[in-house]
Amino acid sequence: MTSEVTIYDVAARAGVSISTVSLSLNRPDRVSPTTRDRVLHIVEELGFIPKETAVARARRGVGRIGVLAPFTSYGSYGRRLHGVMEALRESNLDIVVYDHESAAQSTSPLLSSLPLSRHLDGLIVMGLPLEPETAERLRGSDLPAVLVDTDPSGFDAVNIDDEQAGALVGRYLLGKGHTSIAFVHEPQRSLAFVSQGQLRLAGLRRAFVAAGRADTDVVEVIVSNDVEGGRRAASDVRESGCTAAFAHHDLLAAGLLSQLRADAVDVPGELAILGFDDGDVAESLRLSTVRQPFEESGRVAAGLLLEALSGRRRSRQQITLAVEVVTRETG
């Protein structure tokens, strides 16, 4: 039946034009969510396979995987990609990279479009939450997929526990005698998903409450997601009266540290600073931070994908990697 269903059948059943069906499948951002959902429901109901997808299925084994992530928004995904490339070096698989807007910066953060019809053998999605309908389409596409740094939703996945990481920082700073902490992070335009920053903030507050402190002793400072945002955070952090600041990632911490030094603030004497990630920026600035295993997460994700492609296992694997506080000169 599947091979007999055409795009005209889908359009007729959904009550839309064939161009609307095509846009729903290939450019969903140009179709209203209600129309797109109706079209995708009919696609699934009729078992329609777009021609390009059918060709991709017929050509399974093309020697190519896709990696989708907000690469231009966060440099850390480049480090994860490096891990993927290391793990696949001997595999003779080509890697196709797809950049995507950061979920935090988007008003529609849930991923609704995937490169399912681009002649791929497998897909790695990093840092991008999936719409339920999109996740269902991916599960039903016969395309092996691994999720990294996002809600696993029944897929093979590699993550850290961001809430536990926030709690780890909370316990560390409480142990250093700090009783009020500023959490510096980027704005989130949509509440349709729970971000890594929200989870770290929740863990930080949980550690404070467990220690008998009030969750209001953790103060949010929201700034743009760059070094300049970190610089602007300095005045708010100082005005809050907090004795320590925990930044969502090292670039924000670097901006904060730069401005505090320009203002002749003693770090860590007057204000301790911790970042998150631990890359070249943290090392060069001697920044205390939380080390996240970026390259390892990419290598592990690629290994899971290779296992799925080989057919060596059928059960889903969800792997949680450990993080650790790295103490240097700022906290």
Salt bridges, closest charged atoms under 4 A:
ASP29 OD1 - ARG27 NE 3.58
ASP37 OD1 - ARG36 NH2 3.44
GLU45 OE2 - ARG13 NH1 2.27
GLU45 OE1 - HIS41 NE2 3.54
GLU86 OE2 - HIS82 NE2 3.32
GLU86 OE1 - ARG299 NH1 2.95
GLU131 OE2 - ARG36 NH2 2.80
GLU136 OE1 - ARG139 NH2 3.32
ASP149 OD2 - ARG80 NH2 3.62
ASP156 OD2 - ARG313 NH2 3.01
ASP162 OD1 - ARG200 NE 2.78
GLU163 OE2 - ARG206 NE 3.27
ASP217 OD2 - ARG213 NE 3.23
GLU220 OE2 - HIS185 NE2 2.76
GLU228 OE1 - ARG231 NH1 3.13
GLU228 OE2 - ARG232 NH1 3.97
ASP263 OD2 - ARG238 NH1 3.68
ASP278 OD2 - ARG291 NE 2.61
ASP278 OD1 - ARG328 NH2 2.94
GLU283 OE2 - ARG286 NH1 3.15
GLU283 OE1 - ARG328 NH2 3.04
GLU295 OE2 - ARG79 NE 2.94
GLU307 OE1 - ARG313 NE 2.50
GLU324 OE2 - ARG291 NH1 3.42
GLU329 OE2 - ARG286 NE 3.88
